[in-house]
């Protein structure tokens, strides 16, 4: 299965929408497991994106000349 490309912002929005459905009771029991699985995938993608971004920023900072 090919990895889905979804932006961080779109992932957060989808997570929030799913959580709202769960909290308000607008999600059927039959859908619950699938939605929880989807949220888990989205959270993993967000965490990976944050780690990658942090590494990129750290690399830039490490390569920047210091004013000392």
C-alpha positions as CSV (number, residue, x, y, z in Angstrom):
1,X,0.0,0.0,0.0
2,X,1.4,3.4,-1.0
3,X,1.9,5.9,1.8
4,X,-0.6,8.7,1.7
5,X,0.7,12.2,1.5
6,X,-1.3,14.5,3.7
7,X,-0.2,17.8,5.2
8,X,0.3,18.2,8.9
9,X,-2.5,20.7,9.0
10,X,-4.9,18.4,7.2
11,X,-4.0,15.6,9.5
12,X,-4.7,17.7,12.6
13,X,-8.0,18.8,11.1
14,X,-9.1,15.2,10.3
15,X,-8.1,14.1,13.9
16,X,-10.1,16.9,15.4
17,X,-13.2,16.0,13.2
18,X,-13.0,12.4,14.3
19,X,-12.6,13.2,17.9
20,X,-15.5,15.6,17.8
21,X,-17.7,12.8,16.3
22,X,-16.5,10.4,19.1
23,X,-17.2,13.0,21.8
24,X,-20.6,14.0,20.6
25,X,-21.7,10.4,20.0
26,X,-22.1,10.9,16.2
27,X,-19.9,7.9,15.4
28,X,-21.4,4.5,15.3
29,X,-19.9,1.5,17.1
30,X,-19.2,-0.2,13.7
31,X,-17.1,2.8,12.6
32,X,-15.3,3.3,15.9
33,X,-12.4,0.8,15.4
34,X,-11.7,2.1,11.9
35,X,-11.7,5.7,13.0
36,X,-9.4,5.0,16.0
37,X,-7.1,3.2,13.6
38,X,-7.1,6.2,11.3
39,X,-6.4,8.6,14.2
40,X,-3.4,6.4,15.1
41,X,-2.1,6.6,11.6
42,X,-2.5,10.4,11.5
43,X,-0.8,10.9,14.8
44,X,2.1,8.8,13.7
45,X,2.4,10.9,10.5
46,X,2.2,14.1,12.5
47,X,4.9,12.9,15.0
48,X,7.2,11.9,12.1
49,X,6.7,15.3,10.4
50,X,7.5,17.1,13.6
51,X,10.6,15.1,14.2
52,X,11.8,15.6,10.6
53,X,11.1,19.4,10.9
54,X,13.0,19.5,14.2
55,X,16.0,17.8,12.6
56,X,15.9,20.2,9.7
57,X,15.8,23.2,12.0
58,X,18.6,21.8,14.2
59,X,20.8,21.2,11.1
60,X,20.2,24.8,9.9
61,X,21.1,26.1,13.4
62,X,24.2,23.9,13.6
63,X,25.4,25.2,10.2
64,X,24.7,28.9,11.0
65,X,27.8,30.9,11.9
66,X,27.9,32.1,15.4
67,X,28.3,35.7,16.4
68,X,30.9,35.0,19.1
